[in-house]
């Protein structure tokens, strides 16, 4: 649930019913498509381009590869294509290739005949034949077992499937949409994915932008999910104040819209501890806004750059434009703001803990040594 709010995905959030799907862009969608799969309007330029591409792919029904980070709404793109195209009244079958059990994967995709293997007491159609006339969505295609990749390639090339245990292939008419969060080019280079299959899937390539790349849409998502969960839990509508909304827009959201939706839901579940929920997700709120460093000599010794008394009794450092010195000061400031907590300081700086350790070793080695010499906690 990234670019859009997937009904299936959102429904898995603590067993709740999902909010309506979210629309890709401010460009008007076809009225019939919008009615079949309503989507909240977003305004980012990348999303408007994606919406236009969705309508074009739906019209021409070409094999499509959708890429993007986890939680950004790849399935919602596929559902929007299905709703906007001529196959909207036909089935939409979604298969997660990463969850296919290896022994039964071929059967689940292509079906099997009765007696084809031990336990096959009846024949099954499989996902491709079940989607005949409609759309099949192959999610996490990068995790498709290697032994199935040539068989899928054959299906895409010949438009026919051979069920397990059958002697003759059967024609299938499906619009194939695949999605992945993996780098398939790297997987091909590593030998984990067939290059010819990638070319066959990649007739049209749609990229769903991450939420951090379109922060201007975050207020729309917040309002949407807040209204949904207020109605779902029969609670007053939560409206973030400007400071909280600014923190929400500045956050990286590694889980994309799915994570944002979960955060809004938790604010309703733990309404009496909303600040704690936000601090856990976004990091502690700063008690006061940072101020510009005044010119050297404008503050008396014993005061910090923000005008408060310096606990170390040192004069404020003069301004500098030296990048190495700026990095040193920034690392020190992050450690001071978090009470010397490496992990929280790393989060403030937007770096991983290993990188933080290196930065501290360069910027303030005395703190690095102090951490190294800190006695272990008794177990």
Protein Blocks (a to p, Z undefined) as FASTA:
>chain_A
ZZbccfklmmmggoiacdddddfbfbdcdfklmmmmgcdddfbfklmmmmmmmmmmmmno
pacddeddehilpmmmmmmmmmmmmklmpccddddfklpcfklmmmmmnopaehkaghia
bccebjmlmmgoiacddehkllgcfklmmmmmmmmmnopacdehiabdcddddddddddf
bdfklmmmnopacfklmmmmmmpacddddfklmmmlmmmmmmmmmmmmmmmnopacdddd
fklmmmmmmpgolnlmmlmmmmmmmmmmmmmlmmmmmmmmnopadfbdcdddddehiace
hiafkopacfklpacddddfbfklmmmmmmmmmmmmnnopaklmmmmnopafklmmmmmm
mmmmmlmmmmmmpccddZZ
